[in-house]
Amino acid sequence: MKELLNVQDYLFSNFDVGDWEGDEERVAETLNELIHVAWEQIPDDLACEKIDLIINGIWEHLRGDLALVEAEYDELVDWVTHYIQSSLDDNIEL
């Protein structure tokens, strides 16, 4: 039930992302944009626990991945879209 959650609770500051050799702000901004993209794609009636797993999974998959600074934004959006669809299709387990 997406209306019970707030996307703002999932966003990162440049202090949250760790050391990116001066690119912390860029990484946080990109990650936050990807979280917003994911948020829009998640069905409104999905259980809060599954939403939490999906959104937190974005960071789990991308943390430390140079794709956050090297990949084109469109490629990252495509990855998030695929990740969301895959997570929904697999009916992720809690």
For each residue, the residues with C-beta under 8 A, 3 or more apart:
1: 4 5 44 45 46 47 48
2: 5 39 42 43 44 45 46 48 51
3: 44
4: 1 48
5: 1 2 9 48 51 52
6: 9
7: 10 11 35 36 39
8: 11
9: 5 6
10: 7 35 39 55 56
11: 7 8 32 35
12: 16 17 28 31 32 59
13: 16 17 28
14: 17 24 25 27 28
15: 24
16: 12 13 28
17: 12 13 14 20 24 27 28 31 63
18: 24 63 64
19: 24
20: 17 23 24 26 27 68 69
21:
22:
23: 20 26 27 69
24: 14 15 17 18 19 20 27 28
25: 14 28 29
26: 20 23 29 30 69
27: 14 17 20 23 24 30 31 68 69
28: 12 13 14 16 17 24 25 31 32
29: 25 26 32 33
30: 26 27 33 34 68 69 73 76
31: 12 17 27 28 34 35 58 59 62 68
32: 11 12 28 29 35 36
33: 29 30 36 37 73
34: 30 31 37 38 58 62 76 77 80
35: 7 10 11 31 32 38 39 55 58
36: 7 32 33 39 40
37: 33 34 40 41 77 80 81
38: 34 35 41 42 54 55 58 80 83 84
39: 2 7 10 35 36 42 55
40: 36 37
41: 37 38 80 81 84 85
42: 2 38 39 46 51 54 55 84 88
43: 2 46 88
44: 1 2 3
45: 1 2
46: 1 2 42 43 50 51 54 88
47: 1 50 51
48: 1 2 4 5 51 52
49: 52 53 94
50: 46 47 53 54 87 92 94
51: 2 5 42 46 47 48 54 55
52: 5 48 49 55 56
53: 49 50 56 57 87 92 94
54: 38 42 46 50 51 57 58 83 84 87 88 92
55: 10 35 38 39 42 51 52 58
56: 10 52 53 59 60
57: 53 54 60 61 83 87
58: 31 34 35 38 54 55 61 62 80 83
59: 12 31 56 62 63
60: 56 57 63
61: 57 58 65 83
62: 31 34 58 59 65 67 68
63: 17 18 59 60
64: 18
65: 61 62 68
66: 69 70
67: 62 70 71 75 76 79
68: 20 27 30 31 62 65 71 76
69: 20 23 26 27 30 66
70: 66 67
71: 67 68 75 76 79
72: 75 76
73: 30 33 76 77
74: 77 78
75: 67 71 72 78 79
76: 30 34 67 68 71 72 73 79 80
77: 34 37 73 74 80 81
78: 74 75 81 82
79: 67 71 75 76 82 83
80: 34 37 38 41 58 76 77 83 84
81: 37 41 77 78 84 85
82: 78 79 85 86
83: 38 54 57 58 61 79 80 86 87
84: 38 41 42 54 80 81 87 88
85: 41 81 82 88 89
86: 82 83 89 90
87: 50 53 54 57 83 84 90 92
88: 42 43 46 54 84 85 91 92
89: 85 86
90: 86 87
91: 88
92: 50 53 54 87 88
93:
94: 49 50 53
